[in-house]
Amino acid sequence: MTTHTGPVPSAGRTTISPWSRIYGFGTVYAKTLRDSRLAVLILCGLMASMFLATGAAFGGAYATPESRLELSNLVNSLPPVMAGIYGQPFPIAIETMPGSVAWKGGPSLALIAALWSVIALSSTLASESRRGSLEFVATTPLGMRRIAIEKLFAHLTGMAIVVVVLALTAIVTGLAFNTLPGDEIPPSAAFGFAIWLGVMALASGSVAFALAPLIGRGGAAAIAGAVLLGGYFINGYQVALPAFAPLANLTWWGWTAHFHPLTGGGEWVGLIPAILVAVVLFIVGIELFARRDLGVTARVPWPSMPASLLGLRGPASRSFGERLPVAVSWGIGIGLFAFVLGGAASSFTDALKQQAPEALQIFKSLFPTIDLEGAGGFLELTFVMFGFILAGFAASTLVGGWASDEQDGRLEMLLSTPMSRFAWAARGGLGLFAAIVVMTLIIAGGVGLGSSITGGDVATPILGSVVIGLYALALAGVGLAFGGLVTTSFAGELVAAIVIITFLIDFLVPALDLPDVVRELALTSHLGQPMVGTWDWAGMTACVVIAIGGLLLGAWGLSRRDVER
């Protein structure tokens, strides 16, 4: 027997398409951008819907110069502590639509974007290092520094998409809902506002990015979140509490406190310190990641999930345990929003009576069935709309987490247990539903605490929170059905798209005076006025049917198709 030596046949060179280098699996940048698509979609939808809703509400409620003047007098007469709630310490042109949007929604929108940036940048490197998934990538010729840079630029790309969408939304809002001179929003003002929001978000996220290689994801997110919220409230309350003014000047919120591009106020130079802070901290985070061993961090004491909730006793408990932290986070965020609005109801109504009786009459004529004397009426006007939107996006993230079992390759191993596919999928969906129930209870707690400050009927607004939970369950049912019958690749994204489309139908149809039959396509139009006790039992029943039907359809579909690879 003889052997022959020779060159080893070449296996060929793998080519990567240009599109895969931008979005897909061709590069670290492309994969990171692909993995964050749901978060970017949710943030774009949330930013656009809140901006559109605020502009539409202002254009409809204040269509005369007299009503604008009363609104200006009302806002300027509010105690400074009210300005702290909105994060806007200094007066702006509140009598115009851009000024009203900037006052009511500007800092809040920036806060939401900043929270996303903190969460994303605290985990983009630290969580993968902890799981060990980066060790394989780090052995390639890329190097750790390039990995960090590509992941960071993927987040910057996502933020740029949000900025562009928000700017275009601002321009559309100015065109669609302007009723008096000064309501237009020129492109320069729209992009100025959106860029300011992006800078605020990235400056906050850079703190988490720099700390994550040192102390891990949880500690970095906690410290960066504390810096973010502390700066927001210190800046907002610096007029009410003058001792806060020096501290506000140490934060990017204080540096840009006089920058109001929507109303033509402020100088762009105010953004420079915030940009410099973000750039420096991004460089620090990249270098720390490149110079430290993967996964080696200093431990920061932080409460962990109780062992009884880790969910290892079956598909339902496992699904519930994995979805619970996300559900609790959404519940706390939405509940705090409801608490602030519910607690402010009495002060706002009293100020309306004393300073702007005509504006109060406008409210009563537009909403004759809603009593502004109690917290329920105020929450119905100010919270329910955003409550549905936020709960819908929460459902999309929870469905995305449920779908990740198949997308990340864990489903094949889980289905190897002695259990039918239908039973596994149904129980996993029930665990997801249980997480939504916990989120709803937390929201109800925030609504109840805020309503108790105002006084009056507290039980009705708390029960109204159940309707928000039913809406989230219905959306989760749609996501489960789509994931089981078709694919889990875009189950979370589908739910987020439904939330955005529902908002557009529910609010733009009345503004554009389209037929009511179009508005009835939105599920939220069939849920009554829950915070004041006007229940639509047919719509609530439909939510339950959609949730249960979606769960069963998804389980049946998953039992009949091949698992994705």
Stockholm file with secondary structure:
# STOCKHOLM 1.0

chainA/1-565         MTTHTGPVPSAGRTTISPWSRIYGFGTVYAKTLRDSRLAVLILCGLMASMFLATGAAFGGAYATPESRLELSNLVNSLPPVMAGIYGQPFPIAIETMPGSVAWKGGPSLALIAALWSVIALSSTLASESRRGSLEFVATTPLGMRRIAIEKLFAHLTGMAIVVVVLALTAIVTGLAFNTLPGDEIPPSAAFGFAIWLGVMALASGSVAFALAPLIGRGGAAAIAGAVLLGGYFINGYQVALPAFAPLANLTWWGWTAHFHPLTGGGEWVGLIPAILVAVVLFIVGIELFARRDLGVTARVPWPSMPASLLGLRGPASRSFGERLPVAVSWGIGIGLFAFVLGGAASSFTDALKQQAPEALQIFKSLFPTIDLEGAGGFLELTFVMFGFILAGFAASTLVGGWASDEQDGRLEMLLSTPMSRFAWAARGGLGLFAAIVVMTLIIAGGVGLGSSITGGDVATPILGSVVIGLYALALAGVGLAFGGLVTTSFAGELVAAIVIITFLIDFLVPALDLPDVVRELALTSHLGQPMVGTWDWAGMTACVVIAIGGLLLGAWGLSRRDVER
#=GR chainA/1-565 SS CCCCCCCCCCCCCCCCCHHHHHSSSSSHHHHHHHHTHHHHHHHHHHHHHHHHHHHHHHHHHCCSHHHHHHHHHHHHHSCHHHHHHHTCCSCCCTTSHHHHHHHHHHHHHHHHHHHHHHHHHHHTTHHHHHHTHHHHHHTSTTCHHHHHHHHHHHHHHHHHHHHHHHHHHHHHHHHHHCCSTTCCCCHHHHHHHHHHHHHHHHHHHHHHHHHHHHHHHHHHHHHHHHHHHHHHHHHHTTTTSGGGHHHHTTSHHHHTTTCBGGGTBSCGGGGHHHHHHHHHHHHHHHHHHHHSCTTCCCCCCCCCCCGGGSCCSSHHHHHHHHHHHHHHHHHHHHHHHHHHHHHHHHHHHHHHHHHCHHHHHHHHHHCTTCCTTSHHHHHHHHTHHHHHHHHHHHHHHHHHHHHHHHHTTCHHHHTTSSSCHHHHHHHHHHHHHHHHHHHHHHHHHHHHHHHHHHCSCCHHHHHHHHHHHHHHHHHHHHHHHHHHHTCSTTHHHHHHHHHHHHHIIIIIHHHTTCCHHHHTTSGGGGSCBGGGTBCCHHHHHHHHHHHHHHHHHHHHHHTTSCCCC
#=GC SS_cons         CCCCCCCCCCCCCCCCCHHHHHSSSSSHHHHHHHHTHHHHHHHHHHHHHHHHHHHHHHHHHCCSHHHHHHHHHHHHHSCHHHHHHHTCCSCCCTTSHHHHHHHHHHHHHHHHHHHHHHHHHHHTTHHHHHHTHHHHHHTSTTCHHHHHHHHHHHHHHHHHHHHHHHHHHHHHHHHHHCCSTTCCCCHHHHHHHHHHHHHHHHHHHHHHHHHHHHHHHHHHHHHHHHHHHHHHHHHHTTTTSGGGHHHHTTSHHHHTTTCBGGGTBSCGGGGHHHHHHHHHHHHHHHHHHHHSCTTCCCCCCCCCCCGGGSCCSSHHHHHHHHHHHHHHHHHHHHHHHHHHHHHHHHHHHHHHHHHCHHHHHHHHHHCTTCCTTSHHHHHHHHTHHHHHHHHHHHHHHHHHHHHHHHHTTCHHHHTTSSSCHHHHHHHHHHHHHHHHHHHHHHHHHHHHHHHHHHCSCCHHHHHHHHHHHHHHHHHHHHHHHHHHHTCSTTHHHHHHHHHHHHHIIIIIHHHTTCCHHHHTTSGGGGSCBGGGTBCCHHHHHHHHHHHHHHHHHHHHHHTTSCCCC
//
